[in-house]
Amino acid sequence: MPFQFAFPGMAFFDLDGVRLMLVEPEGRAFGGESAIYYRVADIGQAVTILEARGVTFDDQPHVVHRDPAYDLWMAFFRDPDGNVLALMSEVPAA
């Protein structure tokens, strides 16, 4: 399970193309929230298409990690049951 990168309280691993995020609970009331990430080629286009279909995003696409090879862009939204979902796009570094 190769390590990819970390943020404070978070670590990301690659499981043969599936990204695993481990998060340190923020407090005792933490209920253990998971997120499903969907890799897309063009995050801006994907957001536009989903918004046209009625999806409301918690935020607009933004860079969450910079690597020498790529910038990782993400945009978060929720399904009808309130589960966290995200679009992610690895954009080659300029």
VOGU-3710 file (C-alpha; in Angstrom, 3 decimals, decimal comma):
1> mpfqfafpgm> 0,000/0,000/0,000  2,221/2,857/-1,248  2,096/6,130/0,702  1,145/9,111/-1,510  1,167/12,251/0,656  -0,007/13,714/3,960  -1,687/16,786/5,421  -1,932/17,519/9,133  -4,080/14,730/10,567  -4,467/12,951/7,212
11> affdldgvrl> -2,529/10,396/5,170  -3,254/9,151/1,645  -2,335/5,764/0,184  -2,706/4,122/-3,237  -4,521/0,790/-3,353  -3,950/-0,183/-6,984  -5,633/2,962/-8,316  -8,068/3,448/-5,417  -7,114/6,275/-3,060  -7,411/5,570/0,671
21> mlvepegraf> -7,579/8,532/3,070  -6,927/7,950/6,759  -8,002/10,792/9,030  -7,265/11,460/12,680  -10,617/12,056/14,451  -11,237/15,705/15,289  -12,761/14,826/18,657  -14,609/12,237/20,696  -17,881/12,924/18,875  -16,299/11,953/15,549
31> ggesaiyyrv> -18,588/9,382/13,958  -16,161/8,142/11,328  -17,028/9,842/8,060  -15,719/8,382/4,809  -15,573/10,009/1,394  -15,730/8,571/-2,106  -13,475/10,316/-4,617  -14,243/10,247/-8,341  -11,257/10,865/-10,625  -12,155/13,067/-13,604
41> adigqavtil> -10,020/14,360/-16,463  -11,420/17,925/-16,373  -12,768/18,922/-12,956  -14,178/22,247/-14,141  -16,183/20,561/-16,887  -17,380/17,804/-14,522  -18,574/20,389/-11,968  -20,418/22,328/-14,677  -22,184/19,172/-15,903  -23,173/18,047/-12,399
51> eargvtfddq> -24,371/21,526/-11,373  -26,563/21,582/-14,503  -28,068/18,310/-13,219  -28,873/19,864/-9,834  -25,814/18,906/-7,777  -24,816/21,535/-5,202  -21,108/21,653/-4,365  -19,778/22,548/-0,911  -16,933/24,397/-2,632  -15,579/25,092/-6,089
61> phvvhrdpay> -12,611/23,170/-7,524  -9,407/24,091/-5,742  -5,846/22,805/-5,329  -5,418/20,672/-2,214  -1,930/19,307/-2,907  1,027/20,264/-5,079  3,460/17,615/-6,194  6,412/18,034/-8,582  4,452/16,073/-11,210  0,898/17,374/-10,696
71> dlwmaffrdp> -1,497/19,629/-8,795  -4,379/17,764/-7,132  -7,673/19,604/-7,589  -10,821/18,693/-5,642  -14,432/19,761/-5,263  -16,688/18,321/-2,548  -20,430/17,644/-2,567  -22,912/15,355/-0,816  -25,288/12,675/-2,002  -29,001/12,843/-1,075
81> dgnvlalmse> -28,236/10,985/2,205  -25,557/13,505/3,217  -22,550/11,287/2,451  -19,402/13,130/1,380  -18,372/12,733/-2,258  -15,618/14,500/-4,167  -14,338/15,017/-7,652  -10,567/14,939/-8,032  -8,309/15,737/-10,938  -4,540/15,453/-11,151
91> vpaa> -3,442/18,302/-13,399  0,142/18,063/-14,698  2,438/20,629/-13,086  3,295/23,567/-15,307
//
